[in-house]
């Protein structure tokens, strides 16, 4: 797989292999705060309502690039060992593709269905979250903060971020919440949805905000902030839509409604609205970065679904066993935050 970005991020391993891991280029002298890393990794861990019962320790084992907790300038490599694997859960599906999974195209391209999704599994977001935790520490030195919340889980919905007045304190509070929502009542509504799945799954949308980006950070075409961030978001299994600012609502607006006017307030340039989501022509404009990421329902469900037996070339039905998230968005929040952090850091490293 081709490494991503200026940090040359590469993620390797498979869902049911001995370990998964990553390599990335990190500047020398970065003190790795174990508390920050552990906190972000724990936000991705399973065990809560609506998540898989597969529990792993998710502890990073440094192979290179770190000396006594400080990056030494060499390529950073970290591994996470898979201790709680059950490949037998997939024995009956070696030739029966799970609907809407990677199974059928992977069978055609590689000759077999990867156990538990292999490299396409949500398990592979663990190294991504780890990389994002490192990016968080680097960016915090520049006053940049990233946070998010569950905007919708099925029919349950939360209050969106204020596109101009979201604060560092609010982002920090959401990052430390066990169920990050802005409006307390939204938690009960969303958990009611999760409690009633009965073998089915549900989709969700998360909303992210980044504060403190300098005006002009980014660039044109594929160097733009939206391009960098989106390419990483779509690497997260289950992500099917990414919107910045007003997003798809722009399609029904007039320019007089959509444009973000500028004024001078107390000697500074300010924006009157933030429909652009903090990014114009691929560059930060000084307003908060607002991103919404939509996750499809988990395709692994216990209800009967139509499939085929690729060996026998016969129609068949499948009810998927094993351990799966009822809603990918729950743990996907930590992964999407990591993608946003890494997209911003990529622009910083390129312009440094």
SVG drawing of the C-alpha trace seen along z (x, -y; Angstrom):
<svg xmlns="http://www.w3.org/2000/svg" viewBox="-36 -48 53 74">
<polyline fill="none" stroke="black" stroke-width="0.4" points="0.0,0.0 1.3,-3.4 2.2,-5.5 -0.1,-8.5 0.9,-12.2 4.0,-14.1 4.4,-11.9 4.4,-8.8 1.8,-7.0 1.5,-3.3 -0.8,-0.9 -0.3,2.9 -1.6,6.2 -5.1,7.7 -8.1,8.0 -7.2,11.6 -3.5,11.6 -1.0,11.7 -0.7,7.9 -1.5,4.7 0.7,1.6 1.9,-1.5 4.9,-3.4 5.1,-7.1 7.7,-9.9 7.5,-12.1 9.7,-15.1 12.5,-14.5 12.0,-15.6 8.3,-15.1 7.5,-14.0 4.8,-11.3 2.3,-11.8 1.0,-8.4 -2.1,-9.9 -3.1,-11.6 -2.5,-8.5 -4.3,-6.2 -7.3,-8.5 -7.8,-8.6 -7.3,-4.8 -9.8,-4.1 -12.4,-6.3 -12.2,-3.9 -12.4,-0.7 -15.4,1.6 -17.6,2.7 -20.3,-0.1 -23.9,0.2 -24.0,0.6 -20.3,1.7 -18.7,5.1 -18.0,7.4 -14.5,8.0 -12.2,6.5 -8.5,6.0 -5.9,4.3 -4.9,2.0 -1.5,1.1 1.1,-0.3 4.5,1.6 7.2,-0.7 9.5,1.0 11.5,-2.0 11.5,-5.8 11.1,-6.4 13.7,-6.6 12.5,-7.0 9.2,-8.4 10.6,-10.9 10.7,-10.6 14.3,-10.3 14.0,-11.2 13.9,-7.7 10.8,-6.1 8.3,-5.6 6.8,-2.1 4.3,-0.8 2.4,2.5 -0.8,3.6 -1.2,7.4 -4.5,9.1 -5.2,11.3 -8.9,11.9 -9.4,13.3 -12.0,15.9 -11.4,16.8 -13.7,19.8 -16.6,17.4 -15.9,17.0 -15.4,20.7 -18.7,20.9 -18.2,17.8 -15.0,18.6 -17.0,18.7 -20.2,16.8 -19.7,13.0 -21.4,10.9 -23.6,8.3 -22.1,4.8 -18.7,6.0 -15.4,6.2 -15.9,10.0 -17.1,10.2 -14.7,7.7 -11.9,9.0 -12.7,12.6 -12.5,11.5 -9.4,9.4 -7.3,11.5 -8.9,15.0 -10.3,15.4 -12.5,13.7 -10.4,12.2 -11.2,13.5 -13.1,10.9 -12.5,8.4 -8.8,8.6 -7.2,5.3 -10.6,3.9 -11.8,4.3 -12.7,1.6 -10.0,3.0 -7.5,1.3 -8.6,-2.1 -6.7,-1.5 -3.3,-2.5 -5.0,-5.5 -6.3,-6.7 -2.8,-6.2 -1.3,-8.3 -4.0,-10.9 -3.1,-11.1 0.5,-11.9 -0.8,-14.6 -3.0,-16.0 0.1,-16.5 2.0,-18.2 -0.8,-20.5 -1.6,-21.5 1.7,-23.3 0.3,-25.6 -3.0,-26.2 -5.0,-23.8 -7.7,-21.7 -10.0,-19.1 -13.2,-17.5 -16.5,-16.1 -19.9,-14.6 -22.6,-12.3 -24.9,-14.4 -27.3,-11.6 -27.6,-7.9 -30.5,-6.5 -33.5,-8.7 -31.8,-10.3 -30.2,-13.7 -28.1,-16.2 -27.7,-20.0 -25.0,-21.0 -21.9,-23.0 -22.3,-26.7 -20.3,-27.3 -18.8,-30.6 -18.6,-30.3 -17.5,-26.8 -14.8,-27.0 -11.8,-25.0 -13.5,-24.3 -16.5,-22.7 -14.3,-20.5 -12.3,-19.4 -15.5,-18.6 -16.8,-16.5 -13.5,-14.6 -13.7,-13.7 -17.4,-12.7 -18.3,-9.0 -21.1,-9.7 -20.2,-12.9 -23.3,-14.9 -24.0,-18.7 -27.6,-18.3 -28.0,-15.9 -31.4,-14.7 -29.9,-13.5 -28.1,-10.7 -31.3,-9.1 -32.8,-9.2 -29.7,-7.7 -29.4,-5.0 -33.0,-4.1 -32.2,-3.5 -29.2,-1.3 -31.2,0.7 -33.8,1.7 -31.6,3.1 -32.4,6.8 -29.8,8.2 -30.0,5.3 -27.6,2.2 -28.0,-1.5 -26.1,-4.3 -25.0,-7.6 -23.4,-10.9 -20.7,-12.6 -19.8,-16.3 -16.2,-17.5 -14.7,-20.9 -11.1,-22.1 -10.1,-25.5 -6.9,-27.6 -5.9,-26.9 -3.9,-29.9 -5.5,-31.6 -4.1,-30.3 -3.2,-26.8 -3.8,-24.4 -3.6,-24.8 -5.3,-24.2 -6.5,-21.0 -5.3,-17.8 -3.2,-20.0 -6.4,-21.6 -7.5,-20.9 -10.8,-19.3 -8.8,-17.0 -6.3,-15.9 -9.0,-15.4 -11.5,-13.6 -8.9,-11.1 -8.3,-10.0 -11.9,-10.0 -12.8,-7.7 -10.1,-5.3 -12.2,-4.6 -14.5,-1.6 -18.1,-2.5 -17.7,-6.2 -20.0,-7.0 -20.3,-10.8 -18.1,-13.8 -19.5,-17.3 -17.8,-20.6 -19.9,-23.5 -23.3,-23.6 -22.3,-20.6 -25.1,-19.2 -27.4,-22.1 -25.4,-24.4 -27.2,-22.7 -30.5,-24.5 -29.0,-27.8 -28.5,-31.1 -25.2,-32.8 -26.7,-35.6 -27.5,-32.9 -24.4,-30.8 -21.6,-33.4 -19.8,-34.2 -19.6,-38.0 -16.5,-39.7 -16.4,-42.6 -13.8,-44.3 -14.5,-43.9 -12.1,-45.4 -9.4,-45.7 -9.7,-42.1 -11.2,-40.5 -14.2,-38.4 -16.8,-36.3 -20.5,-36.9 -21.4,-33.2 -19.5,-30.0 -21.3,-28.1 -17.9,-27.2 -17.0,-25.3 -13.8,-27.2 -12.3,-26.3 -12.4,-28.3 -10.6,-27.2 -8.8,-24.5 -7.4,-27.0 -8.4,-27.8 -10.2,-31.1 -9.9,-31.7 -13.4,-30.3 -13.8,-27.0 -13.4,-24.0 -16.8,-22.1 -16.9,-18.6 -19.7,-16.0 -19.0,-12.4 -21.8,-9.9 -21.4,-6.2 -23.5,-3.4 -25.1,-0.8 -22.8,2.0 -23.3,4.6 -22.7,7.5 -26.1,8.2 -27.7,11.3 -30.8,11.1 -31.1,13.3 -29.8,11.7 -29.5,12.9 -26.0,13.9 -24.4,16.5 -22.0,19.4 -19.2,18.5 -17.8,22.0 -21.1,23.7 -22.5,20.7 -25.8,21.1 -28.0,18.6 -28.1,18.9 -29.0,16.9 -26.7,15.9 -27.2,14.7 -23.8,13.4 -22.5,14.6 -19.5,13.2 -18.9,9.9 -19.8,6.7 -20.7,3.1 -24.4,2.2 -23.4,-1.3 -20.0,-2.0 -20.3,-5.7 -19.9,-5.2 -16.3,-4.2 -15.9,-5.9 -15.9,-9.2 -12.3,-8.6 -11.2,-7.5 -12.7,-10.5 -11.1,-12.9 -7.8,-11.2 -8.3,-11.7 -9.0,-15.4 -6.0,-15.8 -3.7,-14.0 -5.1,-16.0 -4.3,-19.3 -0.9,-18.0 -0.1,-17.0 -0.6,-20.5 1.5,-21.9 4.4,-19.5 4.3,-20.3 4.4,-24.1 7.0,-24.0"/>
</svg>
